[in-house]
């Protein structure tokens, strides 16, 4: 008498539903990580903007101590920062630009010195008594202008 051996179906492996559940879980975790990463990047950009404004504020104090006024425009600030009188700070000068989301205004309107590319200063007719530095919230991914960072003296 011959006994037939039955072939067993291989039960090892994963079903399609198990694989789909794993893929969905991985997708959820990736979405959470992406959101957390973007939030961290935005905080870093905001901290960098605050640091830039603090550096420019300190440099503006140096400029005022030497010249009893302030530069007339953001370009004049950048020219002065890049000069030897401004400490040859080309990194800060290239960062603090209107194209990068920063703005600068002086009071009273129309006052201030003009600074040429080499750092030569042409004294303005009226001395500036104050300034406002602003970092636009768009630098760190915020579209609300109310969240702009403003520094005044």
C-alpha positions, 0 to 999 in steps of 0.5 A: 500500500502506498501512502500519498504525501500531501504537499503543504502550501508554504505559509511563510510570507506576507499577505497583500493586506499586511504589505499595504498596512506596512506601506501606509504606516511608512507613509504616515511616518514620512509625512510626520518627519517631513512636517517636523523637518520643515518646521525646524528649517523655518526656525533656523531661517528665523534665527539666522535673520534675527542674528543678521539684524543684530550684527547690522545693528551693532555695525550701525552703532560703530558707523554712528560713533565714527560719523555721527549719522547713518548711511542713507540706503541699504546699498550704502550699508553694504558698501561700508560693511565691505570696506576696511572701515566696516571690517571687510565684512563681505559675508554680512554685506552680501546677506543684508540685501533687499534681494534677501528680504531685508529692508532699511530706512532712516529718519528723517527722510532724505538724510544720511551719508552716501558710501561708495563701493570702496568705502569712501563716504560722502557726508549727507546734508542732513544727519540721520537720527534713527533707522529701522532694520526689517527682516521680512517674514518670507525669509523663514517661510511665513507670509504674514507681514505682521511677523516681520522682525523690526529693529529700531534705534 
